[in-house]
């Protein structure tokens, strides 16, 4: 089992923050508009009415949140995705721009419908999500694949399969690391994308659904797809990963949790940045775990994401 990385292992990140080591990440997949209700307690079941203590709308989506994390951490990032040419689509595009994300290839389709989520967050920071995934063309032939040559790493979630496969094939051909956000998806989605993936990082529910179990042993079983790294994030249980025939673990960083919304997405964005900067997997996992933990101290899926220097300071103060 490997231990957490030390600060010396993370030195390349300081160069990213200073601009001495340029990193460019492409994130492809889901962008959703999140409507968030904060409540004192979760639903008990059945028909019930609960008073919300707060409400707001926020940009969300796995790859979308990951792209914002990369931007806030201090690297260059482009989001490639789809939405409708509707109010939600324009709100999401404006939010990306405000965070410094390149949206040249975030296409708003005239006949499309944007993805919208309803999220209920209780006083412990846990959440329930209902998502409408949106309606738009599946074809990915409009993506500017020549831009992949300038990327340090690429990340995709499983919500736009054709786009992810197209991006990952191009990145593989150019020797650029591919990172898959392994959220819930049909088995055939993973069977198509995993052979094109270098670093596959699953959520516990997604790993259990695809591999039949979320136990660490399932990670080794998925090595048949040829990924360099197969991992699973476990929230406060940290992250486990299988690499070079061995199992490794990274403990979670202890923080006072306010809201876990988007924590996994932030983890993936930080990981793609770290791999793009040339960190080894152990250091990338430690950095990503710290970034996700810091986000959990704040309400909202994108609030509280630190910059690289803040994260490094945080890691120096934690065991």
Long-range contacts (C-beta under 8 A, 24 or more apart in sequence): 1-247, 1-248, 1-249, 2-248, 2-249, 2-250, 2-282, 4-250, 4-251, 4-282, 4-286, 5-280, 5-282, 5-283, 5-285, 5-286, 5-287, 7-312, 7-315, 7-316, 9-279, 9-280, 9-282, 9-283, 9-286, 10-279, 10-283, 10-286, 10-287, 10-312, 10-315, 12-277, 12-278, 12-279, 13-274, 13-277, 13-279, 13-287, 13-308, 13-311, 13-312, 14-308, 14-309, 14-312, 15-277, 16-73, 16-74, 16-75, 16-273, 16-277, 16-308, 17-74, 17-307, 17-308, 17-309, 21-277, 21-278, 22-75, 22-76, 22-152, 23-75, 23-76, 23-152, 23-153, 23-273, 23-276, 23-277, 24-75, 24-76, 24-77, 24-78, 24-150, 24-151, 24-152, 24-276, 25-67, 25-70, 25-75, 25-76, 25-77, 25-78, 25-151, 25-152, 25-153, 25-154, 25-155, 25-269, 25-272, 25-273, 25-276, 26-77, 26-78, 26-80, 26-147, 26-148, 26-151, 26-153, 26-154, 26-155, 26-167, 27-63, 27-64, 27-66, 27-67, 27-70, 27-77, 27-78, 27-79, 27-80, 27-154, 27-155, 27-156, 27-269, 27-272, 28-63, 28-79, 28-80, 28-81, 28-154, 28-155, 28-156, 28-157, 28-160, 28-163, 28-164, 28-167, 29-61, 29-62, 29-63, 29-64, 29-81, 29-155, 29-156, 29-157, 29-158, 29-159, 29-160, 29-163, 29-164, 29-181, 30-61, 30-62, 30-63, 30-64, 30-81, 30-115, 30-133, 30-157, 30-159, 30-160, 31-59, 31-60, 31-61, 31-63, 31-64, 31-79, 31-81, 31-82, 31-83, 31-92, 31-96, 31-106, 31-114, 31-115, 32-59, 32-60, 32-61, 32-64, 32-92, 32-114, 32-115, 32-116, 32-117, 32-131, 32-133, 32-134, 33-57, 33-58, 33-59, 33-60, 33-88, 33-91, 33-92, 33-114, 33-115, 33-116, 33-117, 34-58, 34-59, 34-60, 34-116, 34-117, 34-118, 34-119, 34-261, 34-301, 35-116, 35-117, 35-118, 35-119, 36-119, 36-120, 36-121, 36-261, 36-300, 37-118, 37-119, 37-120, 37-121, 38-120, 38-121, 38-122, 38-299, 39-120, 39-121, 39-122, 39-123, 40-122, 40-123, 41-122, 41-123, 42-120, 42-122, 42-126, 42-128, 43-120, 43-128, 56-300, 57-91, 58-95, 58-300, 58-301, 58-302, 59-91, 59-92, 59-95, 59-96, 59-301, 59-302, 60-117, 60-119, 60-261, 60-262, 60-301, 61-115, 61-157, 61-159, 61-265, 62-157, 62-159, 62-181, 62-183, 62-264, 62-265, 62-268, 63-155, 63-156, 63-157, 63-159, 63-181, 63-265, 64-92, 64-96, 64-265, 65-262, 65-265, 65-266, 65-269, 65-301, 65-302, 66-155, 66-157, 66-181, 66-265, 66-266, 66-268, 66-269, 66-272, 67-96, 67-101, 67-269, 68-96, 68-99, 68-101, 68-269, 68-302, 68-305, 69-265, 69-266, 69-268, 69-269, 69-270, 69-273, 69-291, 69-295, 69-302, 69-305, 70-269, 70-270, 70-272, 70-273, 71-99, 71-100, 71-101, 72-99, 72-100, 72-302, 72-305, 72-306, 72-307, 73-269, 73-270, 73-273, 73-291, 73-305, 73-306, 73-307, 73-308, 73-311, 74-307, 74-308, 75-152, 75-273, 75-276, 75-277, 76-102, 77-101, 77-102, 77-269, 78-102, 78-103, 78-104, 78-105, 78-147, 79-103, 79-105, 79-106, 80-105, 80-106, 80-143, 80-163, 80-167, 81-105, 81-106, 81-107, 81-160, 81-163, 82-106, 82-107, 82-109, 82-112, 82-134, 82-136, 82-137, 82-160, 82-163, 83-107, 83-108, 83-109, 83-112, 83-114, 83-115, 83-134, 83-136, 84-108, 84-109, 84-111, 84-112, 84-113, 84-114, 84-134, 84-135, 84-136, 85-109, 85-110, 85-112, 86-112, 86-113, 86-114, 88-114, 88-115, 88-116, 89-114, 99-302, 105-143, 105-144, 105-147, 107-142, 109-136, 109-137, 112-136, 112-137, 119-261, 121-259, 121-261, 121-299, 124-257, 125-257, 125-258, 125-259, 125-260, 125-296, 126-260, 127-259, 127-260, 127-261, 133-159, 138-162, 140-165, 140-166, 140-167, 141-166, 143-167, 145-170, 148-174, 148-176, 149-174, 151-176, 151-276, 152-176, 152-177, 152-276, 152-277, 153-177, 153-178, 153-179, 153-272, 153-273, 153-275, 153-276, 154-178, 154-179, 154-272, 155-179, 155-180, 155-181, 155-268, 155-269, 155-272, 156-180, 156-181, 156-193, 157-181, 157-183, 158-182, 158-183, 158-185, 158-189, 158-190, 158-193, 159-183, 159-185, 161-189, 161-192, 161-193, 164-193, 165-192, 165-193, 165-196, 168-193, 168-196, 168-197, 169-196, 172-196, 177-272, 177-275, 177-276, 179-268, 179-271, 179-272, 179-275, 181-264, 181-265, 181-268, 182-206, 182-207, 182-210, 183-264, 184-209, 185-210, 194-222, 194-225, 194-226, 194-227, 195-225, 195-226, 197-225, 197-227, 198-227, 198-228, 198-229, 199-227, 199-228, 199-229, 199-231, 199-271, 199-275, 199-281, 200-225, 200-227, 200-229, 200-230, 200-231, 201-229, 201-231, 201-232, 201-233, 201-239, 201-241, 201-267, 201-268, 201-271, 202-230, 202-231, 202-232, 202-233, 203-232, 203-233, 203-264, 204-232, 204-233, 204-234, 204-235, 207-232, 216-240, 216-242, 216-247, 219-247, 220-247, 229-281, 231-285, 233-264, 233-267, 233-292, 235-260, 235-263, 238-289, 239-267, 239-285, 239-288, 239-289, 241-281, 241-285, 243-281, 248-281, 248-282, 248-285, 250-282, 250-285, 250-286, 250-289, 251-289, 252-289, 252-293, 253-289, 253-290, 253-293, 253-294, 253-314, 253-315, 253-318, 254-293, 254-318, 255-293, 255-294, 255-296, 255-297, 256-297, 257-296, 257-297, 258-296, 258-297, 258-298, 258-299, 259-296, 259-298, 259-299, 259-300, 259-301, 260-296, 261-300, 261-301, 262-295, 262-300, 262-301, 262-302, 263-292, 263-293, 263-295, 263-296, 264-292, 265-301, 266-291, 266-292, 266-295, 266-305, 267-291, 267-292, 270-311, 286-315, 287-311, 287-315, 290-314, 290-315, 290-318
